[in-house]
Amino acid sequence: MSLSSSLESLRSVDLSDLDMNNLGSWPVPVKVITAVLLMVLVLGGGYYLHLSDLQVNLDQRKAEEARLKQSFATKAFEAANLDAYKTQMVEMEASFGALLRQLPSDTEVPGLLEDITRTGLGSGLEFEEIKLQPEVVQQFYIELPIQIKVVGSYHDLATFVSGVSSLPRIVTLHDFEIKPDSKESSSKLRMDILAKTYRYNDKGLQK
């Protein structure tokens, strides 16, 4: 069949006469065109899906490349500054050790209790209790908790707290509890407070 006759037969085809259930009865040119279109659709769909997979894989590789570049830059910077970091660490450890050695020894605790008592009495407070609690051992230092119970006015309590914070020895204050001393008097307050001072733990530093 020549090309001209094939085109002529295509012109004479009425698409409404084509039976989808009987493809074998279709004219040869229609069969050829249909087969070509199906082939194009199949190849086009497969190519598109293949390209989509490749694009996803490419995006993943790009993200991994960016992450590796960032990791490399960070490690290169750390490697370039490793000696400086080591020197800084040695200096910090020496400075830290020097500061720890400035913490007082056991023999200064009685003097601290006297200082706290003197500060409280000078603030106008009445002491109900000032008692050392069991030590708490940390790696580089040892906490010495001191339970304090005092009675006085709000202003006296504030003056006492400020005075304790100003002592030359390192003292931190914790667990405040303030309540009226009695139902009859609203001007007097009772304060329970835990003071903590610290001493140097030379055994911990040697480990």
Sequence and secondary structure as in RCSB ss.txt:
>XXXX:A:sequence
MSLSSSLESLRSVDLSDLDMNNLGSWPVPVKVITAVLLMVLVLGGGYYLHLSDLQVNLDQRKAEEARLKQSFATK
AFEAANLDAYKTQMVEMEASFGALLRQLPSDTEVPGLLEDITRTGLGSGLEFEEIKLQPEVVQQFYIELPIQIKV
VGSYHDLATFVSGVSSLPRIVTLHDFEIKPDSKESSSKLRMDILAKTYRYNDKGLQK
>XXXX:A:secstr
  HHHHHHHHHT  GGG  TT GGGS HHHHHHHHHHHHHHHHHHHHHHHHHHHHHHHHHHHHHHHHHHHHHHHH
HHHHHTHHHHHHHHHHHHHHHHHHHHTS  GGGHHHHHHHHHHHHHHTT EEEEEEE   EE SSEEEEEEEEEE
EE HHHHHHHHHHHHTSSS EEEEEEEEEES SS SS EEEEEEEEEEEE HHHHH 
